[in-house]
């Protein structure tokens, strides 16, 4: 079977000219850390002037899980 309406290289390149990835626009948070626009800050958990993510609480829970896992591995060995 033959391709009847073949696109030329230039037509293909013109279509693909919009496929390039753009760099993310970063905003500066109140804490001074760069963050993605319209997202909560990963460093302090603030969005639009108020705390929406408890970063300190998440870090303490993660540390507790890590210590529990390390103790379990130490008792196995």
PDB file of N, CA, C and O in Angstrom:
ATOM      1  N   UNK A   1       0.840  -1.179   0.000  1.00  0.00           N
ATOM      2  CA  UNK A   1       0.000   0.000   0.000  1.00  0.00           C
ATOM      3  C   UNK A   1       0.883   1.240   0.000  1.00  0.00           C
ATOM      4  O   UNK A   1       1.891   1.286   0.705  1.00  0.00           O
ATOM      5  N   UNK A   2       0.518   2.222  -0.771  1.00  0.00           N
ATOM      6  CA  UNK A   2       1.338   3.417  -0.942  1.00  0.00           C
ATOM      7  C   UNK A   2       0.721   4.578  -0.172  1.00  0.00           C
ATOM      8  O   UNK A   2      -0.498   4.741  -0.148  1.00  0.00           O
ATOM      9  N   UNK A   3       1.573   5.379   0.454  1.00  0.00           N
ATOM     10  CA  UNK A   3       1.101   6.575   1.152  1.00  0.00           C
ATOM     11  C   UNK A   3       0.750   7.621   0.102  1.00  0.00           C
ATOM     12  O   UNK A   3       1.621   8.051  -0.654  1.00  0.00           O
ATOM     13  N   UNK A   4      -0.490   8.030   0.046  1.00  0.00           N
ATOM     14  CA  UNK A   4      -0.931   8.930  -1.021  1.00  0.00           C
ATOM     15  C   UNK A   4      -0.595  10.387  -0.741  1.00  0.00           C
ATOM     16  O   UNK A   4      -0.154  11.108  -1.636  1.00  0.00           O
ATOM     17  N   UNK A   5      -0.804  10.829   0.517  1.00  0.00           N
ATOM     18  CA  UNK A   5      -0.606  12.245   0.835  1.00  0.00           C
ATOM     19  C   UNK A   5       0.594  12.372   1.771  1.00  0.00           C
ATOM     20  O   UNK A   5       0.429  12.674   2.953  1.00  0.00           O
ATOM     21  N   UNK A   6       1.771  12.147   1.261  1.00  0.00           N
ATOM     22  CA  UNK A   6       2.961  12.162   2.095  1.00  0.00           C
ATOM     23  C   UNK A   6       3.327  13.588   2.477  1.00  0.00           C
ATOM     24  O   UNK A   6       3.239  14.500   1.654  1.00  0.00           O
ATOM     25  N   UNK A   7       3.740  13.781   3.733  1.00  0.00           N
ATOM     26  CA  UNK A   7       4.186  15.095   4.192  1.00  0.00           C
ATOM     27  C   UNK A   7       5.676  15.237   3.904  1.00  0.00           C
ATOM     28  O   UNK A   7       6.447  14.301   4.112  1.00  0.00           O
ATOM     29  N   UNK A   8       6.066  16.384   3.436  1.00  0.00           N
ATOM     30  CA  UNK A   8       7.479  16.624   3.166  1.00  0.00           C
ATOM     31  C   UNK A   8       8.226  16.824   4.475  1.00  0.00           C
ATOM     32  O   UNK A   8       7.618  16.978   5.534  1.00  0.00           O
ATOM     33  N   UNK A   9       9.541  16.820   4.391  1.00  0.00           N
ATOM     34  CA  UNK A   9      10.353  17.018   5.596  1.00  0.00           C
ATOM     35  C   UNK A   9      10.091  18.381   6.215  1.00  0.00           C
ATOM     36  O   UNK A   9      10.055  18.517   7.438  1.00  0.00           O
ATOM     37  N   UNK A  10       9.910  19.381   5.375  1.00  0.00           N
ATOM     38  CA  UNK A  10       9.693  20.728   5.907  1.00  0.00           C
ATOM     39  C   UNK A  10       8.342  20.839   6.610  1.00  0.00           C
ATOM     40  O   UNK A  10       8.237  21.535   7.619  1.00  0.00           O
ATOM     41  N   UNK A  11       7.317  20.178   6.107  1.00  0.00           N
ATOM     42  CA  UNK A  11       6.018  20.194   6.773  1.00  0.00           C
ATOM     43  C   UNK A  11       6.098  19.480   8.127  1.00  0.00           C
ATOM     44  O   UNK A  11       5.524  19.928   9.120  1.00  0.00           O
ATOM     45  N   UNK A  12       6.821  18.365   8.140  1.00  0.00           N
ATOM     46  CA  UNK A  12       6.993  17.622   9.386  1.00  0.00           C
ATOM     47  C   UNK A  12       7.760  18.468  10.400  1.00  0.00           C
ATOM     48  O   UNK A  12       7.394  18.510  11.574  1.00  0.00           O
ATOM     49  N   UNK A  13       8.809  19.134   9.959  1.00  0.00           N
ATOM     50  CA  UNK A  13       9.613  19.975  10.854  1.00  0.00           C
ATOM     51  C   UNK A  13       8.809  21.159  11.363  1.00  0.00           C
ATOM     52  O   UNK A  13       8.944  21.543  12.525  1.00  0.00           O
ATOM     53  N   UNK A  14       7.970  21.747  10.507  1.00  0.00           N
ATOM     54  CA  UNK A  14       7.126  22.862  10.939  1.00  0.00           C
ATOM     55  C   UNK A  14       6.140  22.411  12.013  1.00  0.00           C
ATOM     56  O   UNK A  14       5.886  23.151  12.963  1.00  0.00           O
ATOM     57  N   UNK A  15       5.592  21.234  11.879  1.00  0.00           N
ATOM     58  CA  UNK A  15       4.663  20.719  12.878  1.00  0.00           C
ATOM     59  C   UNK A  15       5.389  20.467  14.194  1.00  0.00           C
ATOM     60  O   UNK A  15       4.871  20.773  15.268  1.00  0.00           O
ATOM     61  N   UNK A  16       6.594  19.905  14.103  1.00  0.00           N
ATOM     62  CA  UNK A  16       7.352  19.560  15.312  1.00  0.00           C
ATOM     63  C   UNK A  16       8.021  20.764  15.960  1.00  0.00           C
ATOM     64  O   UNK A  16       8.574  20.632  17.052  1.00  0.00           O
ATOM     65  N   UNK A  17       7.989  21.911  15.340  1.00  0.00           N
ATOM     66  CA  UNK A  17       8.662  23.082  15.903  1.00  0.00           C
ATOM     67  C   UNK A  17       8.039  23.504  17.227  1.00  0.00           C
ATOM     68  O   UNK A  17       8.683  24.211  18.002  1.00  0.00           O
ATOM     69  N   UNK A  18       6.822  23.097  17.506  1.00  0.00           N
ATOM     70  CA  UNK A  18       6.142  23.452  18.750  1.00  0.00           C
ATOM     71  C   UNK A  18       6.283  22.374  19.813  1.00  0.00           C
ATOM     72  O   UNK A  18       5.708  22.508  20.894  1.00  0.00           O
ATOM     73  N   UNK A  19       7.027  21.314  19.540  1.00  0.00           N
ATOM     74  CA  UNK A  19       7.152  20.212  20.485  1.00  0.00           C
ATOM     75  C   UNK A  19       8.258  20.416  21.519  1.00  0.00           C
ATOM     76  O   UNK A  19       8.415  19.592  22.420  1.00  0.00           O
ATOM     77  N   UNK A  20       9.014  21.485  21.405  1.00  0.00           N
ATOM     78  CA  UNK A  20      10.131  21.704  22.323  1.00  0.00           C
ATOM     79  C   UNK A  20       9.610  21.960  23.733  1.00  0.00           C
ATOM     80  O   UNK A  20       8.551  22.562  23.908  1.00  0.00           O
ATOM     81  N   UNK A  21      10.354  21.502  24.737  1.00  0.00           N
ATOM     82  CA  UNK A  21       9.991  21.727  26.121  1.00  0.00           C
ATOM     83  C   UNK A  21      10.448  23.109  26.556  1.00  0.00           C
ATOM     84  O   UNK A  21      11.518  23.575  26.164  1.00  0.00           O
ATOM     85  N   UNK A  22       9.631  23.753  27.363  1.00  0.00           N
ATOM     86  CA  UNK A  22       9.971  25.079  27.876  1.00  0.00           C
ATOM     87  C   UNK A  22      10.424  24.949  29.324  1.00  0.00           C
ATOM     88  O   UNK A  22       9.946  24.081  30.055  1.00  0.00           O
ATOM     89  N   UNK A  23      11.341  25.806  29.733  1.00  0.00           N
ATOM     90  CA  UNK A  23      11.813  25.784  31.109  1.00  0.00           C
ATOM     91  C   UNK A  23      10.702  26.275  32.029  1.00  0.00           C
ATOM     92  O   UNK A  23       9.903  27.130  31.647  1.00  0.00           O
ATOM     93  N   UNK A  24      10.654  25.724  33.253  1.00  0.00           N
ATOM     94  CA  UNK A  24       9.635  26.143  34.204  1.00  0.00           C
ATOM     95  C   UNK A  24       9.932  27.547  34.696  1.00  0.00           C
ATOM     96  O   UNK A  24      11.087  27.906  34.926  1.00  0.00           O
ATOM     97  N   UNK A  25       8.895  28.328  34.852  1.00  0.00           N
ATOM     98  CA  UNK A  25       9.035  29.664  35.419  1.00  0.00           C
ATOM     99  C   UNK A  25       8.988  29.519  36.938  1.00  0.00           C
ATOM    100  O   UNK A  25       8.016  29.001  37.487  1.00  0.00           O
ATOM    101  N   UNK A  26      10.026  29.971  37.602  1.00  0.00           N
ATOM    102  CA  UNK A  26      10.095  29.844  39.044  1.00  0.00           C
ATOM    103  C   UNK A  26       9.804  31.187  39.705  1.00  0.00           C
ATOM    104  O   UNK A  26      10.263  32.231  39.239  1.00  0.00           O
ATOM    105  N   UNK A  27       9.047  31.153  40.779  1.00  0.00           N
ATOM    106  CA  UNK A  27       8.765  32.330  41.586  1.00  0.00           C
ATOM    107  C   UNK A  27       9.583  32.217  42.868  1.00  0.00           C
ATOM    108  O   UNK A  27      10.034  31.130  43.230  1.00  0.00           O
ATOM    109  N   UNK A  28       9.773  33.341  43.551  1.00  0.00           N
ATOM    110  CA  UNK A  28      10.507  33.343  44.810  1.00  0.00           C
ATOM    111  C   UNK A  28       9.489  33.355  45.949  1.00  0.00           C
ATOM    112  O   UNK A  28       8.609  34.215  46.002  1.00  0.00           O
ATOM    113  N   UNK A  29       9.621  32.403  46.843  1.00  0.00           N
ATOM    114  CA  UNK A  29       8.713  32.282  47.984  1.00  0.00           C
ATOM    115  C   UNK A  29       9.042  33.341  49.032  1.00  0.00           C
ATOM    116  O   UNK A  29      10.072  34.011  48.952  1.00  0.00           O
ATOM    117  N   UNK A  30       8.148  33.485  50.023  1.00  0.00           N
ATOM    118  CA  UNK A  30       8.392  34.404  51.138  1.00  0.00           C
ATOM    119  C   UNK A  30       9.644  34.014  51.911  1.00  0.00           C
ATOM    120  O   UNK A  30      10.332  34.871  52.466  1.00  0.00           O
ATOM    121  N   UNK A  31       9.937  32.704  51.945  1.00  0.00           N
ATOM    122  CA  UNK A  31      11.113  32.233  52.677  1.00  0.00           C
ATOM    123  C   UNK A  31      12.401  32.416  51.866  1.00  0.00           C
ATOM    124  O   UNK A  31      13.499  32.231  52.390  1.00  0.00           O
ATOM    125  N   UNK A  32      12.261  32.780  50.590  1.00  0.00           N
ATOM    126  CA  UNK A  32      13.423  33.023  49.747  1.00  0.00           C
ATOM    127  C   UNK A  32      13.781  31.869  48.831  1.00  0.00           C
ATOM    128  O   UNK A  32      14.685  31.990  48.004  1.00  0.00           O
ATOM    129  N   UNK A  33      13.085  30.754  48.968  1.00  0.00           N
ATOM    130  CA  UNK A  33      13.373  29.584  48.142  1.00  0.00           C
ATOM    131  C   UNK A  33      12.644  29.691  46.806  1.00  0.00           C
ATOM    132  O   UNK A  33      11.525  30.201  46.756  1.00  0.00           O
ATOM    133  N   UNK A  34      13.259  29.219  45.725  1.00  0.00           N
ATOM    134  CA  UNK A  34      12.539  29.211  44.443  1.00  0.00           C
ATOM    135  C   UNK A  34      11.477  28.115  44.453  1.00  0.00           C
ATOM    136  O   UNK A  34      11.702  27.025  44.979  1.00  0.00           O
ATOM    137  N   UNK A  35      10.322  28.414  43.870  1.00  0.00           N
ATOM    138  CA  UNK A  35       9.231  27.445  43.820  1.00  0.00           C
ATOM    139  C   UNK A  35       8.499  27.594  42.499  1.00  0.00           C
ATOM    140  O   UNK A  35       8.581  28.639  41.853  1.00  0.00           O
ATOM    141  N   UNK A  36       7.783  26.552  42.094  1.00  0.00           N
ATOM    142  CA  UNK A  36       7.001  26.579  40.870  1.00  0.00           C
ATOM    143  C   UNK A  36       5.754  27.417  41.122  1.00  0.00           C
ATOM    144  O   UNK A  36       5.151  27.326  42.191  1.00  0.00           O
ATOM    145  N   UNK A  37       5.366  28.227  40.154  1.00  0.00           N
ATOM    146  CA  UNK A  37       4.196  29.080  40.303  1.00  0.00           C
ATOM    147  C   UNK A  37       2.943  28.247  40.557  1.00  0.00           C
ATOM    148  O   UNK A  37       2.801  27.147  40.025  1.00  0.00           O
ATOM    149  N   UNK A  38       2.048  28.773  41.363  1.00  0.00           N
ATOM    150  CA  UNK A  38       0.760  28.152  41.690  1.00  0.00           C
ATOM    151  C   UNK A  38       0.920  26.816  42.412  1.00  0.00           C
ATOM    152  O   UNK A  38       0.040  25.960  42.323  1.00  0.00           O
ATOM    153  N   UNK A  39       2.021  26.628  43.120  1.00  0.00           N
ATOM    154  CA  UNK A  39       2.245  25.432  43.921  1.00  0.00           C
ATOM    155  C   UNK A  39       2.725  25.859  45.304  1.00  0.00           C
ATOM    156  O   UNK A  39       3.302  26.935  45.458  1.00  0.00           O
ATOM    157  N   UNK A  40       2.492  25.033  46.293  1.00  0.00           N
ATOM    158  CA  UNK A  40       3.000  25.312  47.630  1.00  0.00           C
ATOM    159  C   UNK A  40       4.520  25.154  47.635  1.00  0.00           C
ATOM    160  O   UNK A  40       5.071  24.339  46.895  1.00  0.00           O
ATOM    161  N   UNK A  41       5.179  25.929  48.467  1.00  0.00           N
ATOM    162  CA  UNK A  41       6.646  25.893  48.559  1.00  0.00           C
ATOM    163  C   UNK A  41       7.073  24.587  49.222  1.00  0.00           C
ATOM    164  O   UNK A  41       6.508  24.187  50.240  1.00  0.00           O
ATOM    165  N   UNK A  42       8.066  23.930  48.644  1.00  0.00           N
ATOM    166  CA  UNK A  42       8.562  22.671  49.202  1.00  0.00           C
ATOM    167  C   UNK A  42       9.389  22.903  50.457  1.00  0.00           C
ATOM    168  O   UNK A  42       9.510  22.007  51.293  1.00  0.00           O
ATOM    169  N   UNK A  43       9.959  24.098  50.598  1.00  0.00           N
ATOM    170  CA  UNK A  43      10.835  24.374  51.731  1.00  0.00           C
ATOM    171  C   UNK A  43      10.044  24.738  52.996  1.00  0.00           C
ATOM    172  O   UNK A  43      10.363  24.260  54.085  1.00  0.00           O
ATOM    173  N   UNK A  44       9.010  25.586  52.850  1.00  0.00           N
ATOM    174  CA  UNK A  44       8.289  26.049  54.036  1.00  0.00           C
ATOM    175  C   UNK A  44       6.819  25.628  54.063  1.00  0.00           C
ATOM    176  O   UNK A  44       6.186  25.705  55.115  1.00  0.00           O
ATOM    177  N   UNK A  45       6.265  25.190  52.938  1.00  0.00           N
ATOM    178  CA  UNK A  45       4.881  24.732  52.902  1.00  0.00           C
ATOM    179  C   UNK A  45       3.853  25.838  52.778  1.00  0.00           C
ATOM    180  O   UNK A  45       2.665  25.600  52.997  1.00  0.00           O
ATOM    181  N   UNK A  46       4.283  27.045  52.430  1.00  0.00           N
ATOM    182  CA  UNK A  46       3.351  28.167  52.318  1.00  0.00           C
ATOM    183  C   UNK A  46       2.822  28.314  50.903  1.00  0.00           C
ATOM    184  O   UNK A  46       3.508  28.002  49.930  1.00  0.00           O
ATOM    185  N   UNK A  47       1.591  28.795  50.808  1.00  0.00           N
ATOM    186  CA  UNK A  47       0.992  29.152  49.529  1.00  0.00           C
ATOM    187  C   UNK A  47       0.081  30.341  49.764  1.00  0.00           C
ATOM    188  O   UNK A  47      -0.815  30.284  50.606  1.00  0.00           O
ATOM    189  N   UNK A  48       0.302  31.398  49.037  1.00  0.00           N
ATOM    190  CA  UNK A  48      -0.474  32.634  49.124  1.00  0.00           C
ATOM    191  C   UNK A  48      -0.530  33.173  50.551  1.00  0.00           C
ATOM    192  O   UNK A  48      -1.577  33.625  51.014  1.00  0.00           O
ATOM    193  N   UNK A  49       0.602  33.120  51.237  1.00  0.00           N
ATOM    194  CA  UNK A  49       0.711  33.746  52.542  1.00  0.00           C
ATOM    195  C   UNK A  49       0.302  32.898  53.734  1.00  0.00           C
ATOM    196  O   UNK A  49       0.411  33.359  54.870  1.00  0.00           O
ATOM    197  N   UNK A  50      -0.161  31.690  53.518  1.00  0.00           N
ATOM    198  CA  UNK A  50      -0.529  30.863  54.661  1.00  0.00           C
ATOM    199  C   UNK A  50       0.054  29.471  54.508  1.00  0.00           C
ATOM    200  O   UNK A  50       0.331  29.024  53.395  1.00  0.00           O
ATOM    201  N   UNK A  51       0.237  28.793  55.625  1.00  0.00           N
ATOM    202  CA  UNK A  51       0.830  27.462  55.627  1.00  0.00           C
ATOM    203  C   UNK A  51      -0.242  26.454  55.231  1.00  0.00           C
ATOM    204  O   UNK A  51      -1.272  26.347  55.897  1.00  0.00           O
ATOM    205  N   UNK A  52      -0.005  25.721  54.157  1.00  0.00           N
ATOM    206  CA  UNK A  52      -0.960  24.720  53.689  1.00  0.00           C
ATOM    207  C   UNK A  52      -0.394  23.302  53.804  1.00  0.00           C
ATOM    208  O   UNK A  52      -1.150  22.332  53.762  1.00  0.00           O
ATOM    209  N   UNK A  53       0.934  23.175  53.948  1.00  0.00           N
ATOM    210  CA  UNK A  53       1.575  21.873  54.107  1.00  0.00           C
ATOM    211  C   UNK A  53       2.456  21.937  55.342  1.00  0.00           C
ATOM    212  O   UNK A  53       3.291  22.833  55.465  1.00  0.00           O
ATOM    213  N   UNK A  54       2.277  20.992  56.261  1.00  0.00           N
ATOM    214  CA  UNK A  54       3.085  20.947  57.474  1.00  0.00           C
ATOM    215  C   UNK A  54       4.396  20.238  57.165  1.00  0.00           C
ATOM    216  O   UNK A  54       4.506  19.024  57.338  1.00  0.00           O
ATOM    217  N   UNK A  55       5.379  20.990  56.713  1.00  0.00           N
ATOM    218  CA  UNK A  55       6.659  20.418  56.290  1.00  0.00           C
ATOM    219  C   UNK A  55       7.406  19.826  57.484  1.00  0.00           C
ATOM    220  O   UNK A  55       7.989  18.748  57.371  1.00  0.00           O
ATOM    221  N   UNK A  56       7.394  20.514  58.622  1.00  0.00           N
ATOM    222  CA  UNK A  56       8.095  20.015  59.806  1.00  0.00           C
ATOM    223  C   UNK A  56       7.461  18.722  60.303  1.00  0.00           C
ATOM    224  O   UNK A  56       8.170  17.795  60.693  1.00  0.00           O
ATOM    225  N   UNK A  57       6.137  18.654  60.294  1.00  0.00           N
ATOM    226  CA  UNK A  57       5.439  17.442  60.729  1.00  0.00           C
ATOM    227  C   UNK A  57       5.741  16.262  59.833  1.00  0.00           C
ATOM    228  O   UNK A  57       5.947  15.147  60.313  1.00  0.00           O
ATOM    229  N   UNK A  58       5.770  16.506  58.509  1.00  0.00           N
ATOM    230  CA  UNK A  58       6.090  15.433  57.564  1.00  0.00           C
ATOM    231  C   UNK A  58       7.509  14.927  57.781  1.00  0.00           C
ATOM    232  O   UNK A  58       7.769  13.726  57.710  1.00  0.00           O
ATOM    233  N   UNK A  59       8.432  15.864  58.050  1.00  0.00           N
ATOM    234  CA  UNK A  59       9.826  15.468  58.259  1.00  0.00           C
ATOM    235  C   UNK A  59       9.964  14.612  59.516  1.00  0.00           C
ATOM    236  O   UNK A  59      10.726  13.646  59.523  1.00  0.00           O
ATOM    237  N   UNK A  60       9.234  14.956  60.582  1.00  0.00           N
ATOM    238  CA  UNK A  60       9.337  14.173  61.821  1.00  0.00           C
ATOM    239  C   UNK A  60       8.738  12.777  61.644  1.00  0.00           C
ATOM    240  O   UNK A  60       9.278  11.802  62.167  1.00  0.00           O
ATOM    241  N   UNK A  61       7.628  12.675  60.911  1.00  0.00           N
ATOM    242  CA  UNK A  61       7.022  11.369  60.648  1.00  0.00           C
ATOM    243  C   UNK A  61       7.963  10.510  59.814  1.00  0.00           C
ATOM    244  O   UNK A  61       8.112   9.314  60.062  1.00  0.00           O
ATOM    245  N   UNK A  62       8.597  11.133  58.823  1.00  0.00           N
ATOM    246  CA  UNK A  62       9.525  10.400  57.961  1.00  0.00           C
ATOM    247  C   UNK A  62      10.729   9.902  58.763  1.00  0.00           C
ATOM    248  O   UNK A  62      11.190   8.777  58.571  1.00  0.00           O
ATOM    249  N   UNK A  63      11.236  10.755  59.665  1.00  0.00           N
ATOM    250  CA  UNK A  63      12.379  10.353  60.488  1.00  0.00           C
ATOM    251  C   UNK A  63      11.998   9.213  61.423  1.00  0.00           C
ATOM    252  O   UNK A  63      12.796   8.303  61.647  1.00  0.00           O
ATOM    253  N   UNK A  64      10.788   9.253  61.970  1.00  0.00           N
ATOM    254  CA  UNK A  64      10.343   8.180  62.863  1.00  0.00           C
ATOM    255  C   UNK A  64      10.233   6.857  62.101  1.00  0.00           C
ATOM    256  O   UNK A  64      10.640   5.814  62.611  1.00  0.00           O
ATOM    257  N   UNK A  65       9.691   6.896  60.893  1.00  0.00           N
ATOM    258  CA  UNK A  65       9.598   5.686  60.078  1.00  0.00           C
ATOM    259  C   UNK A  65      10.982   5.136  59.756  1.00  0.00           C
ATOM    260  O   UNK A  65      11.205   3.926  59.799  1.00  0.00           O
ATOM    261  N   UNK A  66      11.911   6.039  59.432  1.00  0.00           N
ATOM    262  CA  UNK A  66      13.263   5.614  59.088  1.00  0.00           C
ATOM    263  C   UNK A  66      13.943   4.944  60.275  1.00  0.00           C
ATOM    264  O   UNK A  66      14.598   3.913  60.119  1.00  0.00           O
ATOM    265  N   UNK A  67      13.787   5.533  61.471  1.00  0.00           N
ATOM    266  CA  UNK A  67      14.434   4.946  62.647  1.00  0.00           C
ATOM    267  C   UNK A  67      13.812   3.590  62.992  1.00  0.00           C
ATOM    268  O   UNK A  67      14.516   2.669  63.407  1.00  0.00           O
ATOM    269  N   UNK A  68      12.495   3.470  62.819  1.00  0.00           N
ATOM    270  CA  UNK A  68      11.828   2.198  63.073  1.00  0.00           C
ATOM    271  C   UNK A  68      12.313   1.124  62.107  1.00  0.00           C
ATOM    272  O   UNK A  68      12.544  -0.020  62.498  1.00  0.00           O
ATOM    273  N   UNK A  69      12.464   1.508  60.838  1.00  0.00           N
ATOM    274  CA  UNK A  69      12.946   0.564  59.840  1.00  0.00           C
ATOM    275  C   UNK A  69      14.396   0.144  60.116  1.00  0.00           C
ATOM    276  O   UNK A  69      14.752  -1.026  59.976  1.00  0.00           O
ATOM    277  N   UNK A  70      15.221   1.114  60.509  1.00  0.00           N
ATOM    278  CA  UNK A  70      16.618   0.800  60.818  1.00  0.00           C
ATOM    279  C   UNK A  70      16.730  -0.135  62.015  1.00  0.00           C
ATOM    280  O   UNK A  70      17.583  -1.023  62.032  1.00  0.00           O
ATOM    281  N   UNK A  71      15.872   0.059  63.018  1.00  0.00           N
ATOM    282  CA  UNK A  71      15.892  -0.830  64.189  1.00  0.00           C
ATOM    283  C   UNK A  71      15.476  -2.239  63.783  1.00  0.00           C
ATOM    284  O   UNK A  71      16.040  -3.221  64.264  1.00  0.00           O
ATOM    285  N   UNK A  72      14.484  -2.335  62.895  1.00  0.00           N
ATOM    286  CA  UNK A  72      14.022  -3.660  62.466  1.00  0.00           C
ATOM    287  C   UNK A  72      15.114  -4.383  61.667  1.00  0.00           C
ATOM    288  O   UNK A  72      15.293  -5.592  61.814  1.00  0.00           O
ATOM    289  N   UNK A  73      15.828  -3.658  60.842  1.00  0.00           N
ATOM    290  CA  UNK A  73      16.912  -4.254  60.062  1.00  0.00           C
ATOM    291  C   UNK A  73      18.064  -4.660  60.962  1.00  0.00           C
ATOM    292  O   UNK A  73      18.706  -5.682  60.720  1.00  0.00           O
ATOM    293  N   UNK A  74      18.336  -3.875  61.996  1.00  0.00           N
ATOM    294  CA  UNK A  74      19.428  -4.194  62.912  1.00  0.00           C
ATOM    295  C   UNK A  74      19.101  -5.456  63.720  1.00  0.00           C
ATOM    296  O   UNK A  74      19.988  -6.261  64.005  1.00  0.00           O
ATOM    297  N   UNK A  75      17.834  -5.623  64.083  1.00  0.00           N
ATOM    298  CA  UNK A  75      17.462  -6.819  64.850  1.00  0.00           C
ATOM    299  C   UNK A  75      17.475  -8.073  63.998  1.00  0.00           C
ATOM    300  O   UNK A  75      17.702  -9.168  64.512  1.00  0.00           O
ATOM    301  N   UNK A  76      17.230  -7.927  62.683  1.00  0.00           N
ATOM    302  CA  UNK A  76      17.285  -9.058  61.764  1.00  0.00           C
ATOM    303  C   UNK A  76      18.711  -9.577  61.610  1.00  0.00           C
ATOM    304  O   UNK A  76      18.951 -10.784  61.596  1.00  0.00           O
ATOM    305  N   UNK A  77      19.647  -8.646  61.494  1.00  0.00           N
ATOM    306  CA  UNK A  77      21.036  -9.023  61.215  1.00  0.00           C
ATOM    307  C   UNK A  77      21.778  -9.544  62.398  1.00  0.00           C
ATOM    308  O   UNK A  77      22.953  -9.893  62.285  1.00  0.00           O
TER     309      UNK A  77
END
